[in-house]
Amino acid sequence: MASHKILVIDDSKVIRMRVREMLPPGNFEVLEAKDGIEGLNLIRQERPNLIMLDFLLPKMSGWEVFQQIQTSRELQTIPLVLMSGRKEEVAEKITEPFDYFAFVEKPFEKKQLVDAIKEAMGKAKNRPVTAPPAAAPTSAPTDSSADTATSAEIEALNAKVAKMQAEIDGLKKQITQIVTIIKQKLR
């Protein structure tokens, strides 16, 4: 029987197989989930020793799975490697530096994967266990979770707005330059 369970949550069968093949030989049991709901259920049932989580997933996104992990004292102690082909999407929702998990950008090689796993293990050891946000005695526990999700969503939206404003300012500058060139050509 394998002594370590590694859960790979990714909608790509190729990525799940690739991770399995890249893991160093040893006593590993690799569990696989193809979407966020299946992944979260396996996390709760199997209590893996490591979670490899794709950020973009069907049914429940990796971001939503991440939030569920962060609100559970037991789950937040599990080493976590977030995977994505678009680091900027992860950084929009979770600010860098990533303190409590490792990040590996797809596509990745064996060395990058192994380094990310080692990094996640180290970060998990040094992570202070935090209790989920406490709900007021009169409110339901889901209110607290909704407040946490809402504030995180607002933060993410504010970051997107700032990014879009910078892009708009750049486009305005380019349009002004184009108009100036056209006016010069018409003279």
ChimeraX attribute file (.defattr): number of C-alpha atoms within 10 A of each C-alpha:
attribute: neighborCount
match mode: 1-to-1
recipient: residues
	/A:1	6
	/A:2	9
	/A:3	9
	/A:4	14
	/A:5	17
	/A:6	22
	/A:7	24
	/A:8	25
	/A:9	31
	/A:10	25
	/A:11	18
	/A:12	14
	/A:13	13
	/A:14	10
	/A:15	17
	/A:16	20
	/A:17	13
	/A:18	14
	/A:19	20
	/A:20	18
	/A:21	11
	/A:22	13
	/A:23	16
	/A:24	11
	/A:25	8
	/A:26	9
	/A:27	11
	/A:28	16
	/A:29	16
	/A:30	18
	/A:31	18
	/A:32	20
	/A:33	21
	/A:34	18
	/A:35	22
	/A:36	26
	/A:37	19
	/A:38	14
	/A:39	25
	/A:40	20
	/A:41	12
	/A:42	17
	/A:43	23
	/A:44	12
	/A:45	9
	/A:46	13
	/A:47	16
	/A:48	20
	/A:49	18
	/A:50	22
	/A:51	24
	/A:52	26
	/A:53	27
	/A:54	29
	/A:55	24
	/A:56	21
	/A:57	21
	/A:58	13
	/A:59	11
	/A:60	16
	/A:61	17
	/A:62	26
	/A:63	20
	/A:64	17
	/A:65	21
	/A:66	19
	/A:67	16
	/A:68	16
	/A:69	20
	/A:70	18
	/A:71	17
	/A:72	15
	/A:73	13
	/A:74	14
	/A:75	19
	/A:76	23
	/A:77	22
	/A:78	22
	/A:79	25
	/A:80	27
	/A:81	23
	/A:82	22
	/A:83	26
	/A:84	20
	/A:85	15
	/A:86	12
	/A:87	15
	/A:88	11
	/A:89	15
	/A:90	20
	/A:91	14
	/A:92	16
	/A:93	17
	/A:94	15
	/A:95	13
	/A:96	9
	/A:97	9
	/A:98	12
	/A:99	13
	/A:100	22
	/A:101	22
	/A:102	24
	/A:103	23
	/A:104	21
	/A:105	16
	/A:106	15
	/A:107	11
	/A:108	15
	/A:109	13
	/A:110	14
	/A:111	11
	/A:112	15
	/A:113	23
	/A:114	16
	/A:115	14
	/A:116	22
	/A:117	23
	/A:118	15
	/A:119	18
	/A:120	24
	/A:121	21
	/A:122	15
	/A:123	20
	/A:124	21
	/A:125	13
	/A:126	11
	/A:127	14
	/A:128	11
	/A:129	15
	/A:130	13
	/A:131	12
	/A:132	16
	/A:133	13
	/A:134	11
	/A:135	14
	/A:136	10
	/A:137	7
	/A:138	6
	/A:139	10
	/A:140	10
	/A:141	13
	/A:142	10
	/A:143	13
	/A:144	17
	/A:145	18
	/A:146	11
	/A:147	13
	/A:148	16
	/A:149	15
	/A:150	12
	/A:151	12
	/A:152	15
	/A:153	13
	/A:154	13
	/A:155	16
	/A:156	18
	/A:157	14
	/A:158	13
	/A:159	16
	/A:160	15
	/A:161	12
	/A:162	12
	/A:163	12
	/A:164	12
	/A:165	12
	/A:166	12
	/A:167	12
	/A:168	12
	/A:169	11
	/A:170	11
	/A:171	12
	/A:172	12
	/A:173	11
	/A:174	12
	/A:175	12
	/A:176	11
	/A:177	12
	/A:178	12
	/A:179	11
	/A:180	11
	/A:181	11
	/A:182	11
	/A:183	10
	/A:184	9
	/A:185	8
	/A:186	6
	/A:187	5
